[in-house]
């Protein structure tokens, strides 16, 4: 996400060989931990990785 902020769930699924449900859970956990946030809309937004 840091290298490609515009990455989609589908691309994450393909790259890491995960199901959509697994990707959604990981994203949810990262957001709750304050490690990532979404800027913009779901379709045209981007991921921001916080350090």
Secondary structure, DSSP 8 states (H G I E B T S, - for coil): --S-TT--HHHHHHHHT--HHHHHHHHHHHHHTTSEEEES-TTT-EEEE--
